[in-house]
Amino acid sequence: MLQRTEETDAALIDRLQRGAFNYFPKHYNPDNGLVADTSVAGVPCSIAAVGFALASYTVAVERGWVERVDAVQRTIKTLCFFANGHQGRERHSIGFRGFFYHFLHMDTGHRAWNSELSTIDTTLLVAGILTSAAYFDRDDESETEIRRLATLIYERIDWHWALNKGHTVCMGWKPGSGFLRWRWQGYDEAVLLYTLALASPTHPIPRSCYDAFTSSYSWMLFGDQTYLYAGPLFIHLFSHAWIDFRGIQDKPMAQRNWDYFRNTQTCIAVQRDYAERNPGHFVGYNKDVWGLSASDGPPPTRNMRGGRRPRVLGYAARGAPLGPDDGTLAPWAALACLPYDRGASLDGVRALLSTYPGLLYEDRFPGGFNPTVKTARPEGWVDDRCVGIDQGLLVMSIENARSDFIWSLMRQSPVIRAGLQRAGFAGGWLDESIDDAERRTA
């Protein structure tokens, strides 16, 4: 076994971060900046993947993978598309009321797959746009234009309309049938959504909406520790890619002397404990091979190792400790946890790569794999695609672990600060002025 040193860890992390970033130049349209949902040929753009791509471009400049001028031009091309594309109910629209459809055709940018106008995917897109605006801060014409377009796109979003006369934000809307019946309530990735919606200078939602969102939180015990429950791991990572939750608290967290960062650390421990106990007796699970999250899964099969006969779930939001679980793991999950538990993350990555050497493709992890499915390879069933949002999450999370870069950038964002403060967050870096924060991180 390779003896671990900081140098070998650093080399591994650098290789995998660069591999994750390389998804974006390989799977985007240079004419409009759109990024493919997955690596499968012919799939449409995911607007969330575009948001992760935009944030990743700033990391690439810092790492020297891309020249600043090239990242600027790529960013402007993308923002021009979203700023100038048609907003309306028609089929050729890209969005409505400032929001955007979840999936867009890669060439025309028109709505694809009868997809919904997605409030959370618009949030992830706009978070990436705001990252671009925060990073490209020079006074030249191109970077000034990035900031102008970012302001236009963000301030056009009608968050209040998305309440649909309710107390929490609706998940989506379709031109033929109206609002979806589901809303963002209970702990999930929508902390970032409410942050942006509360901060809006044009169409804000009231503080009471965030209180309604948190009022249905579900708390569980892990050992002696009470923690905020959400089964799929990605929920504990998505908003956190942009927001530094260390030491800041909203009302539910302050009441328990807790914070969302420590909560994510606990949920990593929950995932590892669940995998080590392995109540479903799936192949491969142990304290270093874990990661239940939202991912695709194997098609129906009875060809399972160890006489297992689980019902495979296809695409599902798998979670721990309450499930669902069919033996499918997200192989990117351990690496994405690097900022929260470095030891668990690196142990997990190395265990995966030594046990399942065929997982990586061009230094990128696939969306999922299931070693309980019997195949000629130890990995079992392996997703035939890499997923854009997974790759972007890795680029950002690794950089936060390496340099605090995205967190530092967004701590200085007036939008993020205003949204968190209006939600009731206080303490830590929120008690510093932007100027103080800039000096501390310089």
C-alpha positions as CSV (number, residue, x, y, z in Angstrom):
1,M,0.0,0.0,0.0
2,L,1.3,3.5,-0.9
3,Q,2.5,5.3,2.2
4,R,0.6,8.5,2.6
5,T,2.4,11.8,2.6
6,E,1.1,15.4,2.1
7,E,2.9,15.5,-1.3
8,T,1.2,12.3,-2.6
9,D,-2.2,13.5,-1.2
10,A,-1.7,16.9,-2.9
11,A,-0.8,15.3,-6.2
12,L,-3.9,13.0,-6.1
13,I,-6.2,15.9,-5.2
14,D,-4.8,18.1,-7.9
15,R,-5.2,15.4,-10.6
16,L,-8.8,14.7,-9.7
17,Q,-9.7,18.3,-9.4
18,R,-8.2,19.0,-12.8
19,G,-10.0,15.9,-14.2
20,A,-13.3,17.2,-12.9
21,F,-12.8,20.6,-14.4
22,N,-12.0,19.2,-17.8
23,Y,-15.6,18.0,-18.1
24,F,-16.6,21.6,-18.9
25,P,-14.4,22.4,-21.9
26,K,-15.2,19.0,-23.3
27,H,-19.0,19.2,-22.9
28,Y,-20.1,22.7,-23.7
29,N,-21.2,24.7,-26.7
30,P,-18.8,27.6,-27.4
31,D,-21.5,29.5,-29.3
32,N,-23.7,30.0,-26.3
33,G,-21.8,28.7,-23.2
34,L,-24.3,26.0,-22.4
35,V,-23.0,22.9,-20.6
36,A,-24.4,19.3,-21.2
37,D,-26.2,17.7,-18.3
38,T,-24.0,14.5,-18.7
39,S,-21.2,13.2,-20.9
40,V,-23.7,11.1,-23.0
41,A,-23.8,12.4,-26.5
42,G,-26.9,14.3,-27.5
43,V,-28.2,15.2,-24.0
44,P,-29.5,18.7,-23.4
45,C,-28.0,21.4,-21.2
46,S,-28.6,21.4,-17.5
47,I,-28.7,25.0,-16.3
48,A,-27.4,23.9,-12.9
49,A,-24.3,22.5,-14.6
50,V,-23.8,25.9,-16.2
51,G,-23.8,27.5,-12.7
52,F,-21.2,25.0,-11.5
53,A,-19.2,25.6,-14.7
54,L,-19.1,29.4,-14.2
55,A,-17.9,29.0,-10.7
56,S,-15.3,26.5,-11.8
57,Y,-13.9,28.9,-14.4
58,T,-12.8,31.2,-11.6
59,V,-11.0,28.3,-10.0
60,A,-9.4,27.4,-13.3
61,V,-8.0,30.9,-13.6
62,E,-6.6,30.8,-10.1
63,R,-5.0,27.3,-10.8
64,G,-3.5,28.4,-14.1
65,W,-5.5,26.0,-16.1
66,V,-7.2,28.7,-18.2
67,E,-6.1,32.2,-19.0
68,R,-8.2,35.0,-17.4
69,V,-9.0,36.5,-20.8
70,D,-10.3,33.2,-22.1
71,A,-12.4,32.6,-18.9
72,V,-13.8,36.2,-19.3
73,Q,-14.9,35.6,-22.9
74,R,-16.5,32.2,-22.0
75,T,-18.3,33.8,-19.1
76,I,-19.6,36.7,-21.2
77,K,-20.8,34.4,-23.9
78,T,-22.8,32.4,-21.3
79,L,-24.2,35.4,-19.5
80,C,-25.3,37.1,-22.8
81,F,-27.3,34.0,-23.7
82,F,-29.2,34.0,-20.4
83,A,-29.6,37.7,-20.3
84,N,-30.9,38.0,-23.9
85,G,-32.8,34.7,-24.4
86,H,-36.5,34.9,-24.9
87,Q,-38.6,34.8,-21.7
88,G,-42.2,33.7,-22.1
89,R,-44.7,30.8,-22.3
90,E,-43.8,29.9,-25.8
91,R,-42.0,26.6,-26.7
92,H,-38.9,28.5,-27.9
93,S,-38.5,30.3,-24.6
94,I,-35.6,29.7,-22.3
95,G,-37.4,30.9,-19.2
96,F,-40.2,32.9,-17.7
97,R,-40.4,35.5,-14.9
98,G,-36.6,35.6,-14.7
99,F,-36.4,31.8,-14.0
100,F,-35.1,29.3,-16.5
101,Y,-36.2,25.9,-17.6
102,H,-34.3,23.0,-16.1
103,F,-33.1,21.6,-19.4
104,L,-32.3,23.5,-22.6
105,H,-31.4,22.2,-26.0
106,M,-27.6,22.6,-26.4
107,D,-27.8,24.3,-29.8
108,T,-30.9,26.5,-29.8
109,G,-31.2,26.9,-26.0
110,H,-34.9,26.3,-26.2
111,R,-36.8,24.3,-23.5
112,A,-36.0,20.6,-23.7
113,W,-37.8,17.4,-22.4
114,N,-41.0,19.3,-21.4
115,S,-38.9,20.3,-18.4
116,E,-40.1,22.5,-15.6
117,L,-39.2,26.1,-14.9
118,S,-36.9,25.1,-12.0
119,T,-36.5,27.4,-9.0
120,I,-33.6,25.4,-7.5
121,D,-31.7,24.9,-10.8
122,T,-32.1,28.6,-11.5
123,T,-30.6,29.2,-8.1
124,L,-27.6,27.1,-8.8
125,L,-27.2,28.9,-12.2
126,V,-27.4,32.3,-10.6
127,A,-25.0,31.4,-7.8
128,G,-22.5,30.6,-10.5
129,I,-23.3,33.9,-12.2
130,L,-22.8,35.8,-8.9
131,T,-19.5,34.0,-8.4
132,S,-18.4,35.3,-11.8
133,A,-19.4,38.8,-10.9
134,A,-17.5,38.7,-7.6
135,Y,-14.3,37.3,-9.2
136,F,-14.1,39.4,-12.4
137,D,-13.9,42.7,-10.6
138,R,-11.5,44.7,-12.8
139,D,-12.5,48.0,-14.4
140,D,-12.0,47.0,-18.0
141,E,-14.9,46.8,-20.4
142,S,-15.3,43.0,-20.5
143,E,-15.3,42.4,-16.7
144,T,-17.6,45.4,-16.2
145,E,-20.0,43.8,-18.7
146,I,-19.9,40.5,-16.7
147,R,-21.1,42.4,-13.6
148,R,-23.8,44.3,-15.5
149,L,-25.2,41.1,-17.0
150,A,-25.1,39.3,-13.7
151,T,-27.1,42.1,-12.0
152,L,-29.6,42.1,-14.8
153,I,-30.2,38.3,-14.7
154,Y,-30.4,38.2,-10.9
155,E,-32.6,41.2,-10.4
156,R,-35.1,40.0,-13.1
157,I,-36.0,36.9,-11.1
158,D,-39.5,37.2,-9.6
159,W,-39.1,35.2,-6.4
160,H,-42.3,36.5,-5.0
161,W,-44.3,35.1,-7.9
162,A,-42.7,31.7,-7.2
163,L,-44.4,31.6,-3.8
164,N,-47.7,31.1,-5.6
165,K,-49.6,32.7,-2.7
166,G,-48.0,30.2,-0.2
167,H,-45.5,30.5,2.6
168,T,-42.6,28.6,0.9
169,V,-41.2,28.7,-2.6
170,C,-42.6,26.3,-5.2
171,M,-40.2,23.8,-6.8
172,G,-41.3,24.7,-10.4
173,W,-43.8,25.7,-12.9
174,K,-44.9,24.6,-16.4
175,P,-46.7,26.7,-19.0
176,G,-49.4,24.2,-19.6
177,S,-50.3,23.2,-16.1
178,G,-49.0,25.9,-13.8
179,F,-47.1,25.5,-10.5
180,L,-45.9,22.1,-9.4
181,R,-47.5,20.9,-6.1
182,W,-44.2,20.5,-4.3
183,R,-42.5,23.2,-2.3
184,W,-39.1,23.9,-0.8
185,Q,-39.6,23.1,2.9
186,G,-37.7,20.9,5.4
187,Y,-33.9,20.8,5.2
188,D,-32.6,20.5,1.7
189,E,-30.4,22.2,-0.8
190,A,-32.8,25.2,-0.9
191,V,-30.9,27.1,1.9
192,L,-29.1,28.8,-1.0
193,L,-32.4,29.5,-2.8
194,Y,-33.8,31.3,0.1
195,T,-30.6,33.3,0.6
196,L,-30.9,34.6,-3.0
197,A,-34.6,35.2,-2.8
198,L,-34.4,37.1,0.5
199,A,-31.7,39.4,-0.8
200,S,-33.4,40.4,-4.1
201,P,-33.7,44.2,-4.4
202,T,-36.6,43.8,-6.9
203,H,-38.8,40.8,-6.0
204,P,-37.8,39.6,-2.5
205,I,-39.7,37.2,-0.4
206,P,-40.3,38.0,3.3
207,R,-38.3,36.6,6.3
208,S,-41.4,34.6,7.3
209,C,-40.9,32.3,4.2
210,Y,-37.5,31.2,5.5
211,D,-39.0,30.6,8.9
212,A,-41.7,28.4,7.2
213,F,-38.9,26.6,5.4
214,T,-37.0,25.7,8.6
215,S,-40.1,25.0,10.7
216,S,-40.4,21.5,9.2
217,Y,-36.8,20.5,9.8
218,S,-36.3,17.0,11.1
219,W,-33.7,16.3,13.8
220,M,-32.2,12.9,14.7
221,L,-29.7,11.5,17.1
222,F,-26.3,10.1,16.2
223,G,-24.8,8.8,19.4
224,D,-25.3,11.7,21.8
225,Q,-25.4,14.3,19.1
226,T,-28.6,15.8,17.7
227,Y,-28.2,16.7,14.0
228,L,-30.3,18.0,11.2
229,Y,-31.4,15.1,9.1
230,A,-31.4,14.8,5.3
231,G,-30.6,11.3,3.9
232,P,-28.9,12.1,0.5
233,L,-25.4,13.4,0.9
234,F,-25.6,16.1,-1.8
235,I,-28.1,18.1,0.3
236,H,-25.3,18.6,2.8
237,L,-22.9,19.8,0.1
238,F,-24.7,21.9,-2.5
239,S,-25.4,25.2,-0.7
240,H,-22.2,24.7,1.2
241,A,-20.1,24.9,-2.0
242,W,-20.9,28.6,-2.1
243,I,-21.7,29.5,1.5
244,D,-19.2,29.3,4.3
245,F,-21.4,28.0,7.2
246,R,-18.6,27.8,9.7
247,G,-19.5,29.7,12.9
248,I,-22.7,31.4,11.5
249,Q,-26.1,30.4,12.8
250,D,-29.7,31.0,11.9
251,K,-32.5,30.6,14.6
252,P,-32.8,26.8,14.5
253,M,-29.0,26.4,14.7
254,A,-28.6,29.0,17.5
255,Q,-31.3,27.3,19.6
256,R,-29.1,24.1,19.5
257,N,-25.6,25.7,19.6
258,W,-25.0,24.1,16.3
259,D,-24.2,25.1,12.7
260,Y,-24.6,23.7,9.2
261,F,-20.9,23.1,8.8
262,R,-20.7,20.8,11.8
263,N,-23.9,19.2,10.8
264,T,-22.3,18.2,7.4
265,Q,-19.4,16.7,9.4
266,T,-21.8,14.7,11.4
267,C,-23.7,13.5,8.3
268,I,-20.4,12.2,6.9
269,A,-19.9,10.2,10.1
270,V,-23.5,8.9,9.7
271,Q,-22.8,7.8,6.2
272,R,-19.6,6.0,7.2
273,D,-21.3,4.4,10.2
274,Y,-24.2,3.2,8.0
275,A,-21.8,1.7,5.4
276,E,-19.8,-0.1,8.1
277,R,-22.9,-1.6,9.6
278,N,-24.2,-2.4,6.1
279,P,-27.7,-3.4,7.2
280,G,-28.6,-4.3,3.6
281,H,-25.6,-6.7,3.3
282,F,-24.5,-5.1,0.1
283,V,-21.1,-5.9,-1.5
284,G,-18.2,-3.5,-0.9
285,Y,-19.7,-1.3,1.9
286,N,-17.3,-0.4,4.7
287,K,-16.2,2.7,6.7
288,D,-14.1,3.8,3.8
289,V,-16.5,2.9,0.9
290,W,-19.6,5.0,1.3
291,G,-21.6,7.7,-0.3
292,L,-25.4,7.5,-0.6
293,S,-26.8,10.4,-2.6
294,A,-29.0,11.2,-5.6
295,S,-27.7,9.3,-8.6
296,D,-28.7,7.0,-11.4
297,G,-28.7,3.2,-10.7
298,P,-28.6,-0.1,-12.5
299,P,-31.5,-1.3,-14.6
300,P,-33.7,-4.2,-13.2
301,T,-31.6,-7.3,-12.7
302,R,-31.4,-10.6,-10.7
303,N,-27.8,-11.1,-11.5
304,M,-26.4,-10.1,-8.0
305,R,-23.4,-11.2,-6.0
306,G,-23.8,-13.1,-2.8
307,G,-27.3,-14.3,-3.5
308,R,-28.7,-10.8,-3.0
309,R,-32.1,-10.0,-4.4
310,P,-32.6,-6.2,-3.8
311,R,-35.0,-4.2,-5.8
312,V,-32.8,-1.8,-7.8
313,L,-34.1,1.7,-7.9
314,G,-32.9,3.3,-11.1
315,Y,-32.5,7.0,-10.5
316,A,-33.2,7.8,-6.8
317,A,-32.2,10.0,-4.0
318,R,-30.5,7.3,-1.8
319,G,-29.7,8.2,1.7
320,A,-28.4,7.2,5.1
321,P,-29.4,6.0,7.6
322,L,-33.1,5.7,6.6
323,G,-32.5,4.8,2.9
324,P,-33.5,4.1,0.3
325,D,-30.6,1.9,-0.5
326,D,-30.0,-0.7,-3.2
327,G,-26.2,-1.0,-3.1
328,T,-25.6,1.9,-5.4
329,L,-23.0,4.4,-4.3
330,A,-21.9,7.8,-5.6
331,P,-18.1,7.5,-6.1
332,W,-17.6,11.3,-6.1
333,A,-19.1,11.7,-2.7
334,A,-16.0,11.0,-0.5
335,L,-13.9,13.5,-2.5
336,A,-16.6,16.2,-2.3
337,C,-16.4,15.9,1.5
338,L,-12.8,17.1,1.6
339,P,-13.5,20.5,3.2
340,Y,-15.4,18.9,6.1
341,D,-13.5,15.8,7.0
342,R,-10.1,15.5,5.2
343,G,-9.2,12.2,6.7
344,A,-12.5,10.5,5.9
345,S,-12.4,12.0,2.4
346,L,-8.9,10.8,1.5
347,D,-9.4,7.4,3.1
348,G,-12.5,7.0,1.0
349,V,-10.9,8.1,-2.2
350,R,-7.9,5.9,-1.8
351,A,-10.1,2.9,-0.8
352,L,-12.3,3.4,-3.9
353,L,-9.3,3.7,-6.3
354,S,-7.5,0.7,-4.8
355,T,-10.6,-1.6,-4.7
356,Y,-12.2,-0.4,-7.9
357,P,-9.5,0.8,-10.2
358,G,-11.8,0.9,-13.2
359,L,-14.0,3.6,-11.9
360,L,-12.2,6.7,-13.2
361,Y,-12.5,7.8,-16.8
362,E,-10.1,10.6,-17.8
363,D,-9.7,11.2,-14.0
364,R,-13.4,11.7,-13.6
365,F,-15.8,9.7,-11.4
366,P,-19.1,8.4,-13.0
367,G,-22.5,9.3,-11.5
368,G,-22.8,6.0,-9.6
369,F,-21.8,2.4,-9.4
370,N,-23.2,-0.8,-7.7
371,P,-20.6,-3.6,-6.9
372,T,-23.4,-5.9,-5.8
373,V,-24.5,-6.3,-9.4
374,K,-22.5,-9.2,-10.8
375,T,-20.4,-8.3,-13.9
376,A,-17.0,-9.2,-15.1
377,R,-15.4,-6.3,-13.3
378,P,-15.3,-5.7,-9.5
379,E,-17.1,-2.4,-9.8
380,G,-20.2,-4.2,-10.8
381,W,-22.7,-1.9,-12.6
382,V,-21.1,1.5,-13.4
383,D,-23.0,4.5,-14.8
384,D,-22.0,5.1,-18.4
385,R,-22.0,8.9,-17.8
386,C,-20.3,11.6,-15.8
387,V,-22.6,14.2,-14.5
388,G,-21.9,17.9,-14.9
389,I,-23.1,19.0,-11.5
390,D,-21.0,16.3,-9.8
391,Q,-17.9,17.5,-11.5
392,G,-18.5,21.2,-10.7
393,L,-19.2,20.3,-7.0
394,L,-15.8,18.5,-6.9
395,V,-13.9,21.5,-8.4
396,M,-15.5,23.9,-5.9
397,S,-15.3,21.7,-2.8
398,I,-11.7,20.7,-3.5
399,E,-10.8,24.4,-3.9
400,N,-12.5,25.4,-0.7
401,A,-10.5,22.7,1.1
402,R,-7.2,23.8,-0.6
403,S,-7.5,27.5,-0.4
404,D,-10.9,28.7,1.0
405,F,-11.2,30.3,-2.4
406,I,-15.0,30.2,-3.3
407,W,-16.0,30.7,0.4
408,S,-13.7,33.7,0.6
409,L,-15.1,35.1,-2.6
410,M,-18.7,34.7,-1.6
411,R,-18.1,36.0,2.0
412,Q,-17.6,39.3,0.2
413,S,-20.7,39.1,-1.9
414,P,-23.3,41.7,-0.9
415,V,-26.1,39.3,-2.1
416,I,-25.0,36.4,0.0
417,R,-24.4,38.6,3.0
418,A,-27.8,40.3,2.7
419,G,-29.7,37.0,2.1
420,L,-28.1,35.3,5.1
421,Q,-28.7,38.3,7.4
422,R,-32.3,38.6,6.4
423,A,-32.8,34.9,7.1
424,G,-31.6,35.6,10.6
425,F,-28.0,34.3,10.3
426,A,-25.4,36.0,12.6
427,G,-22.0,35.4,14.1
428,G,-18.6,34.5,12.7
429,W,-17.6,36.2,9.4
430,L,-21.1,37.8,9.1
431,D,-20.2,40.1,12.0
432,E,-17.2,41.5,10.0
433,S,-17.6,44.2,7.4
434,I,-16.8,43.3,3.8
435,D,-13.6,45.4,4.0
436,D,-12.5,43.6,7.2
437,A,-13.2,40.2,5.5
438,E,-11.2,41.2,2.5
439,R,-8.2,42.2,4.6
440,R,-8.4,39.0,6.6
441,T,-8.4,36.8,3.5
442,A,-5.9,38.9,1.5
